[in-house]
Amino acid sequence: MRVAYLTHQYFPRHVGGTEVYTHGLAVRARAAGAAVEVVTYHESPSGDRRDYGVVSTAHDGIPVREIHYNLSVADDPARAEYDNPDTGRMVREELRRFRPDLVHVMHAMKLSGSALTACRDLAIPFVVTLCDFWFICPRHTLLTSSGRLCDGPAHRLGCARCLRDTHGILRAPLRLWRDARAVAGRQRFLARALGSARRIIALCEFTRRAFAANGVPAGRIEVIEHGLEVAPLRPAARRPGAVPRIGFIGSLVPHKGAHLLLQALARIPHVRLECRIHGAVPASAYGERLWALAGADPRVRLMGPFPPDALGRVLAETDLLAVPSLWYENDPLVVKAAFYCGTPVLAARIGSLGEMVEPERNGWLAPPGDVGAWASALERFAAAPAPPAMAPTPVKTMDENAREMLAIYTEELARR
């Protein structure tokens, strides 16, 4: 069996839930005897088309083919965001070269829906995992550019403002009509591309409902939770008498809400606790905001990123994992890891988080974006005589999930 994995970004340039999940599947497919390859994207800083192309590399023994490109040079950026003939051509060439029996599309953003079209045109069966909401939201978060939660495009031009603010399109007056037409065709094009998949897999029930509400037939979406890499994890250490330690683990981008956690802490300066923020601080206005908030509070430390195999150590040293997300989180692996270790979670009541966290059993829930409510919840936690002991919660492992995926690959190849 030959399997190609398509994803918007990958190790070692990026470390996140989708990257960890893709790598976990690829490693296990290879161990089961399959020939595997990852095709991914790299945003080139160059505006010169001669610098674009495919670069061959590898990570942890997995062959990786990076498509280097810059969306800003596309002839029609508004359309190329979801239907890019340049990246589509490069994906098609890679598939012809590797000759996979099956393609697993982990994330189509940046590669665009043309990657799915390439599979269809070459008659290669493919399955799609909905790791977030990109197929129905160009910002992939169902958050508008103003930070408002969105249920999906209400009409054909519903995404125009977000595309303008995110990618800078729809600004030049002479391009306005062309870009408006491109935006109007986004949902139709991606629905057709997604409809060509042999299987459409959602990671949680919330995601299945969101896609069904936006026109994807509910009967075509199956819910298969992703698995957790449990090897580096260990039970959380109890720290009686120590200052309660709050931890944030994840991407430091606005919709993950690290700033809300720091704002909540600023409202309770008298409370004795520590806060460690784990993640790469971006060189951006948001990064500067985080540095300012952290610098004003001696209880806060910006720890930087850590390698995936250090997650167990970090969680073991954390009394409470804070997940103050402002978007519809999609079954996040870090929350599952906390459950597995017995580290309690304080999470926003939003998206799949509201379905994952069971108050008083494995954590607590707070309203998303409500700084006052978060401050009160943190104060209550710190006031307890000792961090509460949460029993480790069984979770699906990556080995179990990989067996599910390999069975699906085998079924689809048999159909072929």
N, C-alpha and C positions, 0 to 999 in steps of 0.2 A: 504494500500500500504506500502511495506517495501523497502526502498532505501538505498543502501550503496554508500558512496562517497569514491573514491580512490584517494589519492594525495601523492606527494613525501615528503611533510613536512607540519606541521600544528601548530596551536597555542597550548600552549603558547611558545613553543621553537622557533618558527619562525613567523615573521610578514611580510607579503608581499602581493602583489596583488592577487596571486592565493589563498593564505590562506584566505584573506578577502572575496574573491568571493565564495570560497567553503563554508565558514561559513555562508555567507548570504543566499545561497541556502538551506543549511541544516536547518537553523533556520526556514525559511519560509515553507519548506516542512513539518517540524514537526508541525508548527502552523496550517497547512492545514489538519492535521490528520494522516500524514504518520509516521511510525516508521523509524527512521534514525540512521545511524552510520557512522563514519568516520574511514577508515583504512588508516594508514599512516606509515611513515618510520622514524626511528631514527638511525643515524650512530653511532654505538657503538664504544667507544675508545678501547675496549678489543679485543685482538687477540685470545681469548679462546672461542671456539664454545659453551661451556657450559653456557656462559653468554648471548646467543642469545635466542630469543623467542618473545612472544607477551605480552605486558604490557597493562593493562586496565586502562584508565583514562577518564577524561571528560573535556570539556571546554564550559562554558556558557550553561550548561545543555545538551550539545550534547555528547553522548558516543563516546569515541575515543579508538581505538585499535592501539597501536604503535608496529610495527615490528622492533625489535632491531637486527641489523646485521652489519657486516663489510665486505665490498666488497673484501678487500685484502686477506681474508682467503678462498675465493671461489676456487674450484679446477681449474677452468678455468676463471680467471677474465675478460679476453677479451670478452668471450662469456657471462659471467654473467652480464656484464654491460647492456645488452639488453635482455638476456634470462637466468634468474637466477632460477635454480630449487629450491633453498632454500627458497627465498622469495616467489616464486610461490607456493610452498607447504604451506607456512604459510597463504598466501592469500586464497588459496583454503579451508584451514581449517576454516578460519574466515567466509567465505561465507557459508560453510556448517552449521556452528553454527548459524549465524544470519538469514540465509534463505531469502535473499532479493528477491523481485519480479523483481527488476531492479537495475543495477549498473551504476553510472555515474562516468566515469574515468576523473578526472580533470587534473591529471598529472601522467604519468606512470614512469617517471625517478626514479631510486632507487628501486622501486618495480619491475621494468623491464617489458618487454613485456609479461613475464610469467603471470602477473596479468590478462592480457586480455585473455590469453590462458586458465586460470583457469575459467573465466566466460564462455568462449565458451564450455569447456569440461563439465561444470555443466549445460549447456543449460540455462544460465541466460542471458537475453537480456541486452545489455549494450550500452551506448552512450558515445562518447568521445568528450571532448572539447580540442581544440588545443591551450593551453595557451602559448606555445612557440614552438620551432622547434625541440624538442628532438627526435621525430620520424624520422627525417631526418638528425639529427646532434647530435653526442654524447656529445658535449659541450652545447647543447640546444640553442646556441646563433647565429649560423651561423657566428661565428668569429673563425678563426683559432687560434692555440696556439701562433702564432706570432702576433696576433691582426689584421689580414687581413680579410676583409669581404669575405664571401664565399656564393656561390649560391646553395651549396649542393654537395654531393660526385659525382665527375665526372666519377669515375669508382669504382670497387668493393673494392679497397684498398685505396680509396681516404681519408679515415678517419684514416689511420694507424698512421700518425705522431701526430695528435691531441690526439688520444687515448694514445699514448705513453707519451706525455707530460702531459696530464691531470691525468691519472691514474697510470702511471709508468709501464704499460704493454709494451710488445715488447722490453724489455731491455735485459733479460737473453737470451743468444744465444740459449740455449737448448729449449727455449719456442718459439723461433721465428716462426717456421713453424706452430705450433699449433695456435698461436695468429693471424698469418696472415690469416689462414683459418677462424678463428672466425670473424675477421673484415670483410672478404669478404662476410660473410653470414648475416651481420647485416640488410642491407636494405631489403633483401628478407624476412627475418623472421618478421620484424616489419611491412612490407607492408601486409603480410598475417594476422598478428594479428589485425592491424588497419582495414583491409578489413572485418573482422568479426563483426565490430560494426554495430548496427542498424542505428545509425545516427553519422555523423562526423561534428562537429560544429567548425567553425573558428570565431574568435572574430572580424576580420576585413577583408576587401577585399585583403589587401596586403598578409596576411597569407594564404588565399585561393589560391592566385596566386603562392606563394612559394611552397606550397605542390603539386599543380597541375603540376608545373614545375619539380617536383621530383617524378612523377609517380603515385600520388594518383589521381584517376579519378575526374576531376573537377566537374562533375555532382553529385558526392557523397558528396561534401562539401557544406554545407549551412552556410551562414554568419549570425550570431546572436550576435550582440554586447552585452557585459555584462552590467549589471546595476550598478548604483552608490548608495551607502548608503548616502542619503541626510539628514537624521535626524540631524547629528551633524554639518552640514554645515550652514553657514550664509554669507550674502553679505560681500565682502571685505570692510574693513574700509579705508576711504580716509585719508591720513596723510599729509595734506598741510604743507609745511615748514619743515617737518622732513627730515632727511638724507635718500635718497632712499635705500630701503632694498631689497637685492636679496636673494632668498631662494632656497635651494636644498633640496628635500625630496626624500629619497629612500635608497636602499641598497648601501653601500659603497664598491662596487666591481669595478674593472677596467672598465668593459664594460658600466657601468652607467656614467662614465666620470666626476666625481666630481673633479678629479685632473686637467682636462682640464679647468674647470671653475676657479680654483685657479691659474692656470698658466696664464689664460687670465687676471685676476685681477692683477697679478704681473707685467704685462706689462703696466698697467695704474695706477701707485702708486699715481699719483697726483689727481685722480678722487675721489670726495667725495661721498662715499656710504658705506653701510654695507653689509656683506654677512653672512648668517646663514646656516650652513650645518646640516641638521637633518638626523640622522641615526647612527647606532652603528658602531663605528670605529673598524675594525677587528684587532686582534692581529697577524699581518702579516707584510711582507715587504711593502705591499701596504698601510696598516694602518700607518706604520711609515712614509711613504712618505707623506700622508695626514697631519699628525701631523707636519711634517717639513714645508710643504707649508703654513699651517694655522699659525704656530708659527712665520713665517717670515712676516706676514701681520696683523697689529693691527686692520684692518677692518673686519677680519674674525673670526667667533666663531664656534667651533664645539659643537653643542647643544646636541648630543646624540639622542637616539630614543625617541619617544613619543607614547602613546597608541592611537589606531585607532580613538577613540572618541574625540581626541584633534585635529584632522586634520582641522576642521573648524576654531578653534582658531588660529592655525599656519598660515593658508592661509589668514585669515583676517588681520594678522599682516605683511603680505608679499606684497611688491609692485610689484615684478616680480618673477615668478617661472622659474628657469633655469632648462632645461632638456637637458644637453649636451651629450646625449647618443652616444655611438660608435657602437651600435648593432641595429638590426632591431626591435625596440620597437613594442609591440603588443597591441595597443589600451590601453595604461596605464591609470589606474583609477585615479592617482593623477592629470593627465592633465584634465580629465573630471571634477574632483572636482574643479580645478582652473576655468574652464569655468563656472561651475555652480555658483561659488562665484563671478565671475567677476574679478578674478585676471589674469592679462595678463601673457602670457607664451612666453619665448624665448627658442626655441627648435631646436635641430639638424634636418636638412632636411634629414631624413632617416626613412625607414620603414613606419609604419602607422602614425608617427608624421607629415610627409609631407602631409598626407591626412587630418589630424585632425586640424592643425593650419592654420587659414586663416589670412594672414598678414593684419594688421591694423584693423581687426575685433576682434580677440581674442588673438593676439600676433604677433610674428615675427619668422622667420626661419633663421638659420645660417648654413654654411657648417659643417658637422661633422668632428671633429678632427682638425679644422683650428683655432689655438689659436689666431692668428692675427685677424681673422674675428670676433671671439667672443669678443675679447678685444674692437674692434671698436663698436660692437653692444651694449656692456655694457656702453661704454662711451657716445654713443648717447642717451641711455636711461637716464643716470644720468644727462645729460645736459638739459633735458626738464625742463621747469619751475615747473612742478608738474607731479607726476605719472599719466599717461593717464587713464581715466575712461573707462573701458571696460564693456559693458552691459552683465549681466549674460546670459549665453547660456543655453537653455533647453537641458536636457540630459535624457536618459532612466534611470529610477530609478530601484533600486534593486527589489522593489515590482513588477514592470512591467515585469522585466526579469524573476523573479521567476514564475510568472503566465505563461510565455512562456514555461519555462522548465517543469512545472507541466503538461501543456497540452501535451508536447512531451512524458513525462512518461506515461500519460494516453493513448495516441495513441499507443505507442509501446506495452503496456500491453494488449490493445484490440487486436492488431495483434497477440500477443502470444496465 
